[in-house]
Amino acid sequence: MLVVATAGHVDHGKSTLVRALTGMEPDRWAEERRRGMTIDLGFAWTQLPSGRTVAFVDVPGHERFVPNMLAGVGPVPAAVVVVAADEGWMPQSAEHLAALDALGVAYGLLVVTRADLADPRPALQRARAELAATSLAAVEAVAVSAVTGAGLPELRAALDRLAARLPAPTPEAPVRLWVDRSFTVRGSGTVVTGTLGAGRLRVGDELALAGTGEPVRVRGLHRLGVACDEVGPVARVAVNLRALARDRVARGDALLTPGRFRGTDLVDVRLVGDPVADLPATLTLHVGAAAVPVRVRPLGGDTARLRLGRPLPLLVGDRALLRDPGRHRVAGGVTVLDVLPPALRRRGAGAARAAVLATLDGRPEMAGELRRRGLVRAADLLRAGVPVTAAPVVGDWLADPEHWRRLGDRLADVVARHAREHPLEPGVPVEVLRQALDLPDRALVEALVRPPLRLVAGRVAAAGSPPLPEPVARALALVGADYAAHPFRAPDADRLTAVGLGAREIGAAVRAGALLRLTGNVLLLPGAPRQAVRVLAELPQPFTLSAARQALDTTRRVAVPLLELLDRQGMTRRLPDDARVVVGGFLVSG
């Protein structure tokens, strides 16, 4: 289907032309027909000689209704610029052309109407000159009379040729249907209409409403007034939404494929038109069928940051226009460069950002995005309209290869420095490394660990580093003879201090598994529990705490927490009378 919007000055015969081509009345309101002037968007369609269907979005030409005109033009791929032969080029002809040029509309036709009232050649010549410096410079031109029918066959043939020139749409793309009309049908509920430029809609599909993010389900579809189960691009489509109140959706909203768009109220753009420095602080952004007030922050000579009055589902590369409603003029066309722009907090950040934006052309490209961002979630790129063709480094995270290599080098440096400054610690906690490298996710730190580094128990250390710092190993060797002679006699505080085992050294030894800490700061060797079970299994079962203490040749200070540990580990079982037995699997017969 070819979908085109009309454009041109009020009363230059746009609706009359659509009526003559289609046999349908595009003016929907009685007030429009009474006044003979289009106020809001109208819709009509017909079949071309080739069998293709052409659908018209007929727009108002009066300057008071330019926002309505822009809502109709925004989502369509082509336009018919209409100029009356008897009046020629007029103010709204210029504003409509400026809007089309700002939006980057490059496909269309120039139609000179009322050729029965005046020689069309002067109007055609002037219009050609006006179009010459715009995106529509190369369009075909046709002169017609909707009254006599002269030129209508040629116009239909030109529309066929236009349809053949248009780029092929992308049925596999996510849906972003800008709503240009919303109404209620008795017995059916809320219906919205729009131009489906890409993607595919099916009855039963679940979509997301851009304004609120709430899920909505497609109850029914109509394509040019005919019910259907599926609609592909490009098409004028009416969507019946299940269980959605009429006041929940309006012109300028959008129906979206879930998870493929994100609403943003901050974008960086390139402007073609008025110098950025001369723009008013507040303008209106027109994109798709939406019109949103924006605050403008100039960045470079032709780049700016826009703060939107409400979030919109924008993509990198989107074309839009800025209009000054106070002066009734188009300020310029914008190309969206970034929908995930960084904060500008430091002095000079604006100038630095302008230098980055100067290198962008608005084409979504993954490698460039990764170079600029270093790290980014794949879902964020997809929701910005950037195709993802690389595998994540971990989870959903994508990384620029060179940035990822530098992060790995920095990680190794931080680990080595930490080992020098904290010799009693068995590596650096992952969270400390995350903060040191300013990473958004602990998983990224873990993914960066590569030989000779190792990750153990939430800490990163060099694989070749000794299991214990040298001072701790030397101190443990001094108490080794104590444990050899009496494995269940824990050294007291004085003995520990004498050999150099303070709180930090003991902590290092416990973390390294060289010492076992029991309740009450009782320290034994790691093998003490199983060794104790072998001794206790030799006792008559059940046994008392006193018998255990004597068999283990230790004190009550050690015996109580040691037996409690054995209970917890299931090696012994405590009986109601506080006696214990060694559990069967650990019982050794005498």
C-alpha positions in Angstrom: 0.0 0.0 0.0 1.2 3.5 -0.8 0.3 6.0 2.0 0.7 9.6 1.2 -0.2 12.8 3.0 -1.4 16.0 1.2 0.3 19.3 1.9 -0.4 22.8 0.7 -2.1 26.2 1.4 -5.7 26.3 2.6 -8.3 26.2 -0.2 -5.9 25.0 -2.8 -8.0 21.9 -3.5 -6.4 19.2 -1.5 -9.6 17.6 -0.3 -11.2 18.1 -3.7 -8.3 16.3 -5.3 -8.6 13.4 -2.9 -12.4 13.3 -3.5 -11.9 13.2 -7.3 -9.3 10.4 -7.1 -11.1 8.2 -4.6 -14.8 9.0 -4.7 -14.6 9.2 -0.9 -15.3 12.2 1.3 -12.1 12.9 3.4 -13.7 15.6 5.5 -15.2 13.7 8.4 -16.8 16.6 10.3 -20.0 18.3 9.4 -18.3 21.6 10.3 -15.6 20.9 7.7 -18.2 20.2 5.0 -20.3 23.3 6.0 -17.3 25.6 5.9 -15.6 23.9 2.9 -12.3 23.8 4.9 -10.5 20.9 6.3 -9.9 21.3 10.0 -8.6 17.9 11.1 -7.1 14.8 9.4 -9.2 13.1 6.7 -8.6 9.6 5.2 -9.6 8.1 1.9 -8.2 5.4 -0.5 -8.5 4.0 -4.0 -6.9 1.5 -6.3 -4.3 2.5 -8.8 -4.0 1.2 -12.4 -1.3 -1.3 -11.3 -3.7 -2.8 -8.7 -1.8 -1.1 -5.8 -3.8 0.7 -3.2 -3.1 4.3 -2.4 -4.3 5.7 0.9 -4.4 9.5 1.5 -4.0 11.3 4.8 -5.7 14.6 3.9 -4.4 17.5 6.1 -5.7 20.9 6.9 -4.1 23.9 5.1 -5.0 26.7 7.4 -2.2 28.0 9.6 -4.3 27.6 12.8 -4.3 23.8 12.2 -0.6 23.2 11.4 -0.3 20.9 14.5 -3.0 18.7 13.0 -1.3 18.8 9.7 2.0 17.7 11.3 0.3 14.8 13.1 -0.8 13.5 9.7 2.4 14.1 7.9 4.8 12.8 10.6 4.4 9.0 10.2 3.9 8.8 6.4 6.7 8.0 3.9 5.5 10.3 1.1 3.6 13.5 0.4 1.7 15.2 -2.4 2.4 18.9 -2.4 -0.6 20.8 -3.8 -0.5 24.2 -5.3 -3.4 26.0 -7.0 -2.8 27.2 -10.6 -4.9 30.3 -10.0 -3.3 31.4 -6.7 0.2 30.0 -7.0 2.7 29.7 -4.1 1.3 30.9 -0.8 2.4 31.2 2.9 1.1 27.9 4.0 2.6 26.3 0.9 6.0 27.5 2.3 5.3 26.3 5.9 4.1 22.9 4.8 7.1 22.5 2.5 9.4 23.5 5.4 7.8 20.9 7.6 8.2 18.2 5.0 11.8 19.2 4.4 12.5 19.2 8.1 11.1 15.7 8.5 13.3 14.5 5.6 10.4 13.5 3.4 12.1 12.7 0.1 9.4 10.9 -1.8 6.3 12.6 -3.2 4.7 14.4 -6.1 4.1 18.1 -6.9 0.4 18.5 -8.1 -0.8 21.8 -9.6 -4.6 21.9 -9.2 -7.3 24.0 -10.8 -5.6 23.8 -14.2 -9.1 24.6 -15.6 -9.0 28.1 -14.0 -5.5 29.3 -15.0 -2.4 28.3 -16.9 -0.6 25.9 -14.5 2.9 26.7 -15.9 3.7 29.8 -13.8 2.5 28.1 -10.6 4.5 25.0 -11.5 7.6 27.0 -12.3 7.5 28.8 -9.0 6.8 25.6 -7.0 9.7 23.9 -8.7 12.0 26.7 -7.6 10.7 26.5 -4.0 11.2 22.7 -3.9 14.7 22.9 -5.5 16.6 23.4 -2.2 14.6 20.8 -0.2 14.4 17.1 0.2 11.6 17.0 -2.4 13.6 18.7 -5.2 13.5 15.7 -7.5 9.8 14.9 -7.3 7.6 14.4 -10.4 5.1 17.1 -11.2 1.5 16.8 -12.6 -1.1 19.4 -13.5 -4.7 18.4 -13.0 -8.3 19.7 -12.8 -10.4 17.9 -10.2 -13.5 19.5 -11.9 -12.9 18.4 -15.5 -10.8 15.3 -14.7 -7.9 16.6 -16.8 -4.6 15.1 -15.7 -6.1 12.6 -13.2 -5.1 9.6 -15.3 -1.5 11.0 -15.4 -1.7 11.6 -11.6 -2.7 8.0 -11.0 0.2 6.8 -13.1 2.6 9.1 -11.3 1.3 7.7 -8.0 2.0 4.2 -9.2 5.6 5.2 -10.2 6.0 6.8 -6.7 4.9 3.6 -5.0 7.5 1.6 -7.0 10.3 4.0 -5.9 9.6 3.8 -2.2 12.0 1.7 -0.1 10.7 -1.7 0.9 9.3 -1.7 4.4 10.5 -4.0 7.2 7.8 -6.4 8.3 10.2 -8.0 11.0 10.8 -4.6 12.7 9.1 -3.8 16.1 5.8 -2.0 15.8 5.6 1.7 16.7 2.2 2.8 15.6 1.7 6.5 16.2 -1.9 7.2 17.0 -3.5 10.0 14.9 -7.1 9.3 15.8 -8.9 7.7 18.8 -12.6 7.1 19.1 -15.2 4.7 20.4 -17.4 2.3 18.4 -20.6 1.1 20.0 -20.2 -2.6 20.9 -16.5 -2.6 20.2 -14.9 -0.1 22.5 -11.8 2.0 21.8 -10.4 2.2 18.3 -7.2 4.0 17.3 -5.9 4.6 13.8 -2.4 5.3 12.4 0.0 4.6 9.6 1.9 1.3 10.1 5.3 2.0 8.7 7.1 -1.1 9.9 6.4 -4.3 11.8 3.3 -6.5 11.7 0.1 -6.4 13.7 -2.1 -9.5 14.4 -5.3 -10.0 16.2 -4.5 -11.1 19.7 -1.1 -9.3 19.9 -0.2 -7.7 23.1 1.3 -4.2 22.7 2.4 -1.6 25.1 0.8 1.9 25.3 3.7 4.4 25.1 2.1 7.0 27.4 1.7 4.7 30.4 3.5 1.4 29.5 0.4 -0.5 30.3 -0.2 -3.7 28.2 -3.1 -3.6 25.7 -4.4 -6.4 23.5 -5.5 -6.2 19.9 -9.2 -7.2 19.7 -9.6 -6.5 16.0 -7.9 -4.9 13.0 -9.3 -3.0 10.0 -7.3 -2.2 6.9 -9.0 0.5 4.8 -12.4 -0.4 6.4 -12.1 -4.2 5.9 -11.6 -6.5 8.9 -8.5 -8.7 8.8 -6.5 -10.9 11.1 -3.1 -9.4 10.2 -1.7 -6.2 8.8 1.8 -5.6 7.4 3.6 -2.4 6.4 3.0 0.1 4.9 -0.7 0.5 5.7 -3.4 2.7 7.1 -4.8 0.6 10.0 -7.5 0.8 12.6 -6.9 -1.1 15.8 -9.7 -2.1 18.2 -8.2 -2.4 21.7 -9.6 -4.7 24.2 -10.8 -3.3 27.6 -9.1 0.1 27.2 -11.0 3.2 28.1 -11.3 5.9 25.4 -9.6 8.5 27.7 -6.5 6.4 28.1 -5.2 6.9 24.6 -5.1 10.0 22.3 -3.4 11.5 19.3 0.3 11.5 19.8 0.4 8.3 21.8 1.8 5.1 20.3 1.3 1.4 20.3 4.6 -0.4 20.8 6.1 -3.9 20.6 6.7 -4.7 24.3 10.3 -4.4 25.4 11.6 -2.8 22.2 11.2 0.8 23.0 11.9 3.0 26.0 10.3 6.3 26.7 12.8 9.1 27.0 12.4 12.8 27.9 16.1 13.7 27.1 17.6 13.5 23.7 20.6 14.9 21.9 19.9 16.0 18.3 21.3 17.7 15.2 19.4 20.6 13.9 19.1 21.8 10.3 17.5 25.2 10.0 17.9 28.1 12.4 21.3 28.4 14.2 21.0 26.6 17.5 22.2 29.6 19.4 19.3 31.6 18.1 16.6 29.2 19.1 14.1 30.2 21.8 14.5 28.3 25.1 11.1 26.6 24.6 9.8 25.1 21.3 7.4 22.3 20.3 8.8 19.0 19.0 6.7 17.3 16.4 7.6 13.6 15.8 5.3 10.9 14.5 1.8 12.1 15.5 3.0 13.6 18.7 3.6 17.3 19.6 5.5 17.9 22.9 6.9 21.1 24.4 10.7 21.0 24.8 13.4 23.0 26.4 16.4 23.6 24.2 20.0 23.5 25.5 22.5 24.4 22.7 25.6 22.3 22.7 27.5 22.9 19.4 26.9 24.9 16.2 24.2 22.5 15.0 23.6 20.2 18.0 21.4 20.6 21.1 20.0 18.7 24.0 16.2 18.7 24.2 14.3 18.1 27.5 10.8 16.9 26.5 7.7 17.7 28.4 6.8 14.0 28.4 8.6 10.9 27.5 8.4 9.6 23.9 9.4 6.3 22.4 12.2 7.7 20.2 15.0 5.9 18.3 18.4 6.9 17.1 17.9 8.3 13.6 14.4 9.5 14.1 13.5 12.6 12.1 11.4 15.3 13.8 10.9 19.1 13.6 11.0 21.9 16.0 8.3 24.6 15.6 7.9 27.9 17.2 4.2 28.1 17.9 4.4 31.7 19.0 5.8 32.9 15.6 4.0 30.2 13.6 7.1 28.9 11.9 9.3 25.8 11.6 12.6 26.4 13.4 14.2 23.4 11.8 14.4 19.7 11.4 16.2 17.5 13.8 17.8 14.1 13.6 17.9 12.2 16.9 21.5 11.3 17.7 21.2 9.8 21.2 18.3 8.7 23.3 20.5 7.7 26.2 22.6 10.8 26.6 25.1 11.2 29.5 24.6 13.7 32.2 26.4 17.0 31.8 27.5 18.0 35.3 31.1 19.2 35.0 32.4 22.4 33.7 33.2 22.0 30.0 31.0 18.9 29.7 28.7 20.6 27.1 31.6 21.4 24.8 33.0 17.9 25.2 29.6 16.5 24.4 29.3 18.7 21.3 32.6 17.3 20.0 31.3 13.8 20.4 28.0 14.6 18.7 29.8 16.2 15.8 31.1 12.7 14.8 27.6 11.2 14.7 25.3 11.0 11.7 22.2 9.6 13.2 22.7 6.1 11.8 22.3 3.5 14.5 25.5 1.4 14.6 26.6 -0.9 17.4 30.4 -0.6 17.2 30.2 3.2 17.4 27.8 3.1 20.3 30.1 0.7 22.2 33.2 2.8 21.5 31.4 5.9 23.0 29.8 4.1 26.0 32.4 1.4 26.8 29.7 -0.7 28.5 26.0 -0.8 27.8 23.1 -3.3 28.2 22.1 -5.0 25.0 18.4 -4.3 25.8 19.1 -0.6 26.0 20.7 -0.5 22.6 17.8 -2.5 21.1 15.3 -0.1 22.7 17.3 2.8 21.2 16.9 1.3 17.7 20.5 0.0 17.5 20.9 -3.5 16.1 22.9 -5.8 18.4 25.2 -8.2 16.6 27.8 -9.0 19.3 27.6 -11.4 22.2 27.5 -10.0 25.7 30.6 -10.3 27.9 28.3 -11.3 30.8 24.6 -11.3 31.3 23.1 -8.6 29.2 26.2 -6.4 29.2 28.0 -5.5 25.9 31.5 -4.1 26.0 33.8 -2.3 23.6 36.7 -4.7 23.1 39.4 -2.1 23.8 37.6 -0.7 26.8 37.1 -4.2 28.1 40.9 -4.9 27.8 41.7 -1.7 29.6 39.3 -2.7 32.4 41.1 -6.0 32.8 44.5 -4.3 33.0 43.1 -1.9 35.7 41.6 -4.8 37.6 45.0 -6.5 37.8 46.7 -3.2 38.9 44.1 -2.7 41.7 44.5 -6.3 42.9 48.3 -6.0 43.0 48.2 -2.7 44.8 45.8 -4.0 47.3 48.0 -7.1 48.0 50.9 -4.7 48.8 48.9 -2.5 51.0 46.9 -5.2 52.8 49.2 -8.3 53.0 47.0 -10.0 55.6 43.9 -10.0 53.3 43.4 -12.9 50.9 42.5 -10.8 47.9 40.2 -7.9 47.1 36.4 -8.1 47.7 34.4 -8.0 44.5 32.4 -5.0 45.7 35.6 -3.0 46.4 36.8 -3.7 42.8 33.4 -2.7 41.4 33.7 0.7 43.1 37.3 1.1 42.1 36.6 0.5 38.5 33.3 2.4 38.6 31.4 -0.5 37.1 27.6 -0.8 37.3 27.4 -4.5 38.1 29.4 -6.9 40.3 29.0 -9.5 37.5 31.3 -7.4 35.3 34.1 -7.6 37.9 33.8 -11.4 38.0 33.8 -11.6 34.2 37.0 -9.6 34.1 38.9 -12.1 36.2 41.4 -14.0 34.1 44.7 -15.8 34.8 46.8 -15.2 36.7 44.0 -13.8 38.8 41.4 -16.0 40.5 38.1 -15.5 42.2 37.6 -17.3 45.5 34.8 -16.7 48.0 33.9 -13.3 46.7 37.5 -12.1 46.5 40.0 -11.6 43.7 43.7 -12.5 44.2 46.7 -13.5 42.2 46.7 -17.3 41.6 50.4 -17.5 42.4 50.1 -15.7 45.7 50.9 -17.7 48.9 47.8 -19.1 50.6 48.9 -17.2 53.8 50.8 -14.0 54.2 54.3 -14.7 55.3 53.9 -13.2 58.9 50.8 -15.3 59.5 52.5 -18.5 58.2 55.5 -17.9 60.5 53.3 -17.4 63.5 51.3 -20.6 62.8 54.5 -22.6 62.6 55.3 -21.4 66.1 52.1 -22.8 67.5 52.3 -25.9 65.4 54.2 -27.8 68.1 51.4 -26.9 70.6 48.7 -28.4 68.4 50.9 -31.5 67.7 51.2 -32.3 71.4 47.6 -31.3 72.4 45.4 -31.0 69.3 42.3 -30.0 71.3 44.0 -27.4 73.6 43.4 -24.0 72.1 46.2 -21.5 72.7 45.2 -18.7 75.1 45.4 -15.0 74.3 48.8 -14.6 75.8 50.3 -17.4 73.8 48.7 -16.1 70.6 50.1 -12.6 71.2 53.5 -14.0 72.0 53.8 -15.7 68.6 52.4 -12.7 66.7 48.8 -13.8 66.1 46.8 -10.7 66.6 43.2 -10.2 65.5 44.1 -9.3 61.9 46.5 -12.2 61.6 44.0 -14.6 63.1 41.3 -13.3 60.6 43.7 -13.9 57.7 44.4 -17.5 58.9 40.7 -18.3 59.4 39.8 -16.9 55.9 42.6 -18.9 54.4 41.3 -22.1 56.2 44.5 -22.5 58.2 42.6 -22.1 61.5 39.1 -23.0 62.7 37.4 -20.5 64.9 34.8 -21.8 67.3 32.5 -19.8 69.6 34.3 -17.8 72.2 37.3 -17.2 69.9 38.5 -20.8 70.4 41.0 -21.6 67.7 41.8 -25.2 66.5 43.3 -26.7 63.4 40.8 -27.3 60.6 41.0 -31.1 61.0 40.1 -31.0 64.7 36.4 -31.9 64.3 36.9 -35.2 62.5 39.9 -36.0 64.7 37.7 -35.4 67.8 35.0 -37.8 66.4 37.5 -40.6 66.1 38.5 -40.1 69.7 34.9 -39.8 71.0 33.8 -42.9 69.0 36.1 -45.0 71.3 34.1 -43.9 74.4 31.2 -46.0 75.7 28.1 -44.6 74.0 26.4 -42.3 75.1 29.0 -40.1 76.7 28.9 -37.0 78.9 30.6 -33.7 78.4 33.0 -34.5 81.2 34.0 -37.8 79.6 34.5 -36.1 76.3 36.7 -33.4 77.9 38.9 -36.0 79.5 39.2 -38.1 76.4 40.1 -35.1 74.3 42.5 -33.8 77.0 41.1 -30.3 76.9 39.3 -27.8 78.9 35.6 -27.0 79.2 36.2 -23.7 77.3 37.2 -25.9 74.2 35.0 -28.9 74.7 31.6 -27.1 74.9 31.9 -25.2 71.5 33.6 -28.2 69.8 30.8 -30.6 70.8 28.2 -27.9 69.7 30.0 -27.8 66.3 29.9 -31.6 66.0 26.2 -31.5 66.8 25.5 -28.9 64.0 27.6 -30.9 61.5 25.7 -34.1 62.3 28.7 -36.0 63.6 27.2 -36.3 67.1 23.7 -36.1 68.5 22.7 -34.6 71.8 20.3 -36.6 73.9 17.5 -35.3 76.2 19.7 -35.9 79.3 22.6 -33.8 77.6 24.6 -36.9 76.9 25.7 -37.5 73.3 26.4 -40.3 70.9 28.5 -40.4 67.8 26.2 -40.7 64.8 26.3 -44.1 63.2 28.2 -43.2 60.1 31.1 -41.8 62.2 31.1 -44.6 64.9 34.3 -46.5 65.0 34.2 -49.9 66.8 36.9 -50.6 69.4 
